[in-house]
Amino acid sequence: MEKKEKAGRNRTIDLNETELEIYRKKLLHLSRVATEQEVENRTICQDTLEALPYLPDSFVDLCFVDPPYNLTKTFNKSSFKQRDLDEYGEWVESWVKQLPRLLKPTASIYVCCDWRSSSVVHLVLEKYFSVRNRITWEREKGRGAKKNWKNCLEDIWFCTAGNDYYFDVDSVKVKRRVIAPYTDGKGRPKDWAIEGAGKFRMTHPSNLWSDLTVPFWSMPENTDHPTQKPEKMLAKVILANSRPGDMVFDPFLGSGTTSVAARKLGRRFCGIEMDEKYACLTEKRLSMAERNPRIQGYDDGIFWQRNSMKA
């Protein structure tokens, strides 16, 4: 069957057979305990539960986890089947309990989930980490429901390995358009400034993220992975909870957003992805990131309200 030609504005990243052959040679498969140097800046193509025991102790500064949600869903050649909440909680714990060994005492952990399983994930995380916050982000994608409220939110649990952890609030402030431009007694702006045709202020980040755009076909970071997270989301997490040169780890890497954002922001990275196609897509995106380190919606050290410089 002939491959359907993409529309002119469709920038979805894909792979041809030559690229697959090139990038699969870069993938790592573990059969013994590896050193930090061996897994640094590598994509491990392997089942997560099989690979985790082979990773070195205390090598991770920041862990971002976007596991399969408790939904029946196909991921290229593999699938995840929905189960009852207790069983899903047991599955979550099967990999969560392996993470503390990999983390430095000062490490931070972020775990994604949907509203149905958020409470279960929370209970598991509390057994192993200090839970600091629940971030809710607006996932404005998909059609509405006829007999229910449209679901357009997901949760991310922010945890730390201990009480001594890194958090750089200044690096993740958001630039927002001013709706009510208050002035002081002399008519001067209070906490805002005129820039170009607009009035803007820098605001502290909250645990409600409404400035993200789920990747879609006209965005240069888009792939055909069904649950791809935006690079801008990972940039927030990486800048807030890691320093340049730190190690960022993702045990459910998908098409590589965590590793790509880490490379663009000058961090080391390691990720595990069981599907070879998605692992190869990661390697292609990493190669592209070397030529173009831009993250849409994050420009000149500033997070804009949406994915452009216009609020």
Helices and strands as residue ranges (DSSP letters): H 17-24, H 36-39, E 42-44, H 48-51, G 52-54, E 60-65, E 73-75, E 78-80, H 85-96, H 99-102, E 103-113, H 118-128, E 130-138, E 153-160, G 169-172, E 174-177, E 193-195, E 198-203, E 208-209, H 231-241, E 247-250, H 257-264, E 268-272, H 276-291, E 298-299, E 302-304
